[in-house]
Amino acid sequence: MRNGDANSQVPDRFGRWLRDLRISVTDRCNFRCRYCMPREVFGADHLFLDRSELLTFEEITRLARVFARQGVHKIRLTGGEPLLRRQLDQLVGMLAEVDGIDDIALTTNGSLLAAQARGLRDAGLSRVTVSLDSLDAERFARISDTRVPLSQVLRGIAAAEEAGLAPIKVNTVVKRGMNDGSDVLELAGFGREHGYFVRFIEYMDVGTTNGWRMTDVVPAREIVDRLHAAWPLEPADPDYTGEVARRYRYLDGGEVGIIASVTEPFCRTCTRARLSAQGELFTCLFASSGHDLRALLRGGTDDAELESHIQALWGRRTDRYSELRTTESTRARKIEMSYIGG
């Protein structure tokens, strides 16, 4: 086993080991992307979590230690927009001290990254992933439904690179009729020019507010074919077991990734758990409910009991939503992506 007590680690019902923990630090975001937080749902009158409901940095770090003993060695901070959480660099520094955690990453929309990249790197952040769906300023504003200019996000990416937060990944959700035209090749070219690992993501039926339809999904095969026609590709080996992106290597150098959870599900290699900002544990991105760990933290439960509880939850895990997706399941209530991160 990589870290922790091998005797305390258990696989789930399909033999998948817990290795990655995604931690949402806030349910707030300064963008209103239609595939994630449409403004008509998350408007001015939407009730976000009160600060007292959020896990404290100390509570997050305590849980990270417990999860590390269960085999987790990678942590990704998400949101909402995680950089809206004040003094996030302090949390990064605390997590960097947890025995067994050797990789701390951040997924962000990049709007606040320029001012924080250096401090996060100094605190122990390993790398960063920036969500970016278009390099056309008007289309970017329309997709993100924000007044934050595209140039501000690009400055954030450049600042992260300068700070040494590498390799930089760029995540692009591709939706039919939204950005499936010139954007795909432009973003791929952007990655090739700067050495960023661009990952194109099939539009997913996460939550129940984004109006998802199968006809809006641009299949991975179509994206790969378009990229290959512009710059010949060949399949590349994954960086690690359970990597969600299928890697392709440009024959003239560099790589690109495709995340195809709709048309080519990868449930059988999923090693990820997700912790919401208020301390609920979710064992699948498409789950309808979570398990309240905050109540245990604040109710006096000791670490041994926490560890046993998490071990039992993971041991019972049978999640494989994308493999079993049906018309009925896509309509069922699911937790929103903005609540537990992508």
C-alpha positions in Angstrom: 0.0 0.0 0.0 1.1 3.5 -0.8 0.5 5.1 2.6 -1.4 4.5 5.8 -2.0 1.2 7.6 -2.5 -1.5 4.9 -4.7 -3.5 7.3 -7.1 -0.5 7.7 -7.7 0.0 3.9 -10.5 -1.7 2.1 -11.7 -1.7 -1.5 -15.3 -1.1 -2.4 -17.6 -3.8 -3.8 -16.0 -3.6 -7.2 -12.4 -3.7 -5.9 -11.7 0.0 -6.3 -9.3 1.5 -3.7 -9.8 5.0 -2.2 -6.9 7.1 -3.4 -8.2 10.6 -4.3 -10.2 13.1 -2.2 -11.9 16.1 -3.7 -12.7 18.8 -1.1 -15.1 21.6 -1.8 -14.3 24.6 0.4 -17.2 26.8 -0.6 -20.5 26.5 -2.5 -20.2 30.1 -3.8 -18.9 31.1 -7.3 -18.5 34.4 -9.1 -19.4 32.7 -12.4 -22.9 31.4 -13.5 -22.0 28.9 -16.2 -25.2 27.5 -17.5 -24.0 23.9 -17.3 -23.2 24.3 -13.6 -24.9 27.2 -11.9 -27.5 28.8 -14.1 -28.4 32.2 -12.9 -32.2 31.6 -12.9 -31.5 29.0 -10.2 -28.5 30.5 -8.4 -29.7 34.1 -8.5 -29.4 37.0 -6.1 -31.9 35.4 -3.7 -30.2 32.0 -3.6 -29.3 31.0 -0.1 -25.7 29.9 0.1 -24.2 28.2 3.2 -23.5 30.4 6.2 -19.9 30.5 7.2 -20.7 28.6 10.4 -21.9 25.7 8.3 -18.7 25.3 6.4 -16.0 23.0 7.6 -13.2 24.9 9.3 -9.7 24.5 8.0 -8.9 22.5 11.2 -11.8 20.1 10.5 -10.8 19.7 6.9 -7.2 18.9 7.9 -8.4 16.4 10.5 -10.5 14.6 7.9 -7.5 14.7 5.5 -5.4 12.8 8.1 -8.1 10.2 8.5 -8.5 9.8 4.8 -4.8 9.5 4.3 -4.8 6.5 6.6 -7.4 5.0 4.3 -5.0 5.3 1.3 -5.7 8.8 0.0 -2.6 10.5 -1.2 -4.1 13.1 -3.6 -6.3 16.0 -2.6 -8.0 18.4 -4.9 -9.5 21.6 -3.6 -12.7 22.6 -5.4 -15.9 24.6 -5.0 -17.9 26.5 -6.1 -14.9 28.7 -6.8 -12.4 27.7 -4.1 -10.4 31.0 -4.4 -13.4 32.8 -2.9 -12.6 31.1 0.4 -10.5 33.5 2.4 -6.9 32.6 3.3 -7.0 29.4 1.2 -3.2 29.3 1.3 -3.4 28.6 5.0 -5.4 25.5 4.3 -3.0 24.4 1.7 -0.1 24.8 4.1 -2.0 22.7 6.7 -2.8 19.9 4.2 0.8 19.9 3.0 1.9 18.8 6.5 -0.4 15.7 6.5 1.6 12.5 6.4 0.8 10.5 3.2 -0.5 13.4 1.2 1.9 14.0 -1.7 -0.2 15.9 -4.2 -2.4 18.9 -3.6 -4.2 20.4 -6.6 -6.7 23.1 -7.2 -9.6 23.5 -9.7 -10.5 27.1 -10.4 -12.2 29.4 -12.9 -8.9 31.4 -12.8 -10.5 34.8 -12.1 -8.7 35.3 -8.8 -5.6 33.2 -9.6 -3.2 35.9 -10.6 -3.2 37.5 -7.1 -3.0 34.1 -5.3 -0.9 31.8 -7.4 2.5 32.6 -5.8 1.2 32.3 -2.2 -0.5 29.0 -2.9 2.6 27.6 -4.5 4.7 28.7 -1.5 2.2 27.1 0.8 2.5 23.7 -0.9 0.0 23.6 -3.8 1.3 21.2 -6.4 -0.6 22.2 -9.5 -3.7 23.9 -10.8 -6.5 23.1 -13.3 -8.3 26.1 -14.8 -11.8 25.8 -16.3 -12.0 27.6 -19.6 -14.6 27.0 -22.3 -13.7 29.5 -25.0 -10.9 31.9 -26.1 -13.5 34.2 -27.7 -14.1 37.0 -25.3 -17.8 37.4 -26.1 -18.5 33.7 -26.1 -16.6 33.3 -22.9 -18.7 36.0 -21.2 -21.9 34.4 -22.5 -21.0 30.8 -21.4 -19.7 32.0 -18.0 -22.4 34.6 -17.5 -19.9 36.9 -15.8 -18.5 40.3 -16.0 -15.0 39.0 -15.4 -13.1 39.5 -18.6 -11.4 36.6 -20.4 -8.1 38.5 -20.1 -8.3 38.2 -16.3 -8.5 34.4 -16.5 -5.6 34.3 -19.0 -3.5 36.4 -16.6 -4.3 33.9 -13.9 -3.1 31.0 -16.0 0.1 32.9 -16.8 0.7 33.7 -13.1 0.2 30.1 -12.2 2.8 29.0 -14.8 5.2 31.7 -13.6 4.7 30.5 -10.0 5.6 26.9 -10.9 2.2 25.4 -10.6 2.9 22.8 -13.3 1.8 21.0 -15.2 -1.1 23.3 -15.9 -4.3 21.7 -17.0 -7.2 23.4 -18.8 -10.7 21.9 -18.6 -13.1 22.6 -21.3 -16.7 21.4 -21.2 -17.9 20.9 -24.8 -21.6 21.3 -25.4 -23.4 21.1 -28.7 -24.3 24.6 -30.0 -22.3 26.3 -27.2 -18.6 25.9 -28.0 -18.3 22.9 -30.4 -17.2 25.0 -33.3 -14.0 26.8 -33.6 -13.4 26.8 -29.9 -12.2 23.2 -29.8 -9.3 23.8 -32.2 -8.5 27.2 -30.7 -8.2 25.8 -27.2 -6.2 22.8 -28.4 -3.9 25.2 -30.2 -3.6 27.3 -27.0 -2.5 24.3 -25.1 0.0 23.3 -27.8 1.5 26.8 -27.9 2.0 27.1 -24.2 2.5 23.5 -23.2 -0.7 23.2 -21.2 -2.6 19.9 -20.9 -6.1 20.7 -22.3 -8.8 18.2 -21.4 -12.1 18.3 -23.4 -15.0 17.1 -21.2 -18.3 15.7 -22.5 -21.2 17.7 -21.2 -22.6 15.7 -18.2 -25.9 15.3 -16.4 -24.6 16.4 -13.1 -27.3 17.8 -10.8 -30.8 18.7 -12.0 -30.7 22.4 -12.8 -28.6 22.5 -16.0 -31.2 21.2 -18.4 -29.0 18.3 -19.7 -30.0 16.5 -22.8 -28.2 13.7 -24.6 -28.5 15.6 -27.8 -26.3 18.3 -26.3 -23.4 15.9 -25.8 -20.5 16.1 -28.3 -19.1 12.6 -28.2 -15.4 12.1 -27.4 -14.9 10.3 -30.8 -16.0 13.4 -32.6 -13.6 15.6 -30.7 -10.7 13.3 -31.2 -11.4 13.0 -35.0 -11.4 16.8 -35.3 -8.2 17.2 -33.4 -6.6 14.4 -35.4 -7.5 16.0 -38.7 -5.7 19.2 -37.6 -2.8 17.6 -35.7 -2.3 13.9 -36.1 -2.7 12.0 -32.8 -1.8 8.7 -31.3 -3.1 7.1 -28.0 -0.8 7.7 -25.0 -0.6 5.7 -21.7 -2.3 7.1 -18.6 -0.1 8.8 -16.0 -1.6 6.7 -13.2 -4.3 4.0 -12.6 -7.7 5.6 -12.5 -6.8 8.7 -14.5 -10.1 10.1 -15.8 -8.8 11.6 -19.0 -7.8 9.4 -22.0 -4.5 10.8 -23.2 -3.5 11.4 -26.8 -0.1 12.4 -28.0 0.4 14.8 -30.9 2.9 13.3 -33.3 4.8 16.6 -33.3 4.9 16.9 -29.5 2.6 17.6 -26.6 -0.6 15.9 -25.3 -4.3 16.4 -25.1 -7.0 14.6 -23.0 -10.6 13.6 -23.4 -12.9 13.0 -20.5 -15.8 10.9 -21.8 -17.9 9.9 -18.9 -21.1 9.8 -21.0 -20.1 7.8 -24.1 -17.1 5.9 -22.6 -17.6 5.5 -18.9 -14.7 4.9 -16.6 -16.5 3.9 -13.4 -14.6 0.7 -12.9 -11.4 2.6 -12.2 -12.8 5.4 -10.1 -10.8 5.9 -6.9 -12.4 9.3 -5.9 -14.5 10.4 -3.0 -15.9 13.9 -2.6 -16.3 16.1 0.5 -18.8 18.9 0.4 -18.1 22.3 1.9 -20.4 21.4 4.9 -18.8 18.1 5.4 -20.9 15.5 3.5 -19.1 12.6 1.9 -20.2 11.6 -1.6 -18.8 8.5 -3.2 -20.0 9.5 -6.7 -20.2 12.7 -8.7 -23.8 11.7 -9.6 -24.9 10.8 -6.1 -28.3 11.9 -4.8 -27.3 12.1 -1.2 -24.2 12.2 1.0 -23.0 11.1 4.4 -22.7 13.7 7.2 -19.2 13.7 8.6 -19.5 17.2 10.1 -21.9 15.9 12.7 -19.4 13.3 13.7 -16.6 15.9 13.9 -18.6 18.3 16.0 -20.2 15.6 18.1 -17.0 14.3 19.8 -16.3 11.3 17.6 -12.6 10.4 17.8 -10.3 9.7 14.8 -10.5 5.9 15.2 -14.3 6.0 15.0 -14.2 8.4 12.0 -11.8 6.1 10.3 -14.0 3.1 10.9 -17.0 5.0 9.6 -15.3 6.1 6.4 -13.9 2.6 5.9 -17.4 1.1 6.2 -18.9 3.7 3.8 -16.3 3.0 1.2 -16.5 -0.8 1.6 -20.2 -0.7 0.8 -19.7 1.5 -2.3 -21.2 0.2 -5.5 -21.5 3.4 -7.5 -21.2 3.2 -11.3 -23.8 5.7 -12.5 -22.3 6.4 -15.9 -22.1 2.7 -16.8 -25.8 2.4 -15.9 -27.1 5.7 -17.2 -30.7 5.6 -18.4 -33.3 8.1 -19.4 -34.9 7.7 -16.0 -31.7 8.1 -14.1 -30.8 11.3 -15.9 -34.0 12.9 -14.6 -33.5 11.7 -11.0 -32.5 14.2 -8.4 -28.7 14.5 -8.0 -26.4 16.7 -6.1 -25.4 19.8 -7.9 -21.8 19.9 -9.3 -21.3 23.4 -7.7 -21.8 21.7 -4.3 -19.2 19.0 -4.5 -16.9 20.1 -7.4 -16.5 18.5 -10.8 
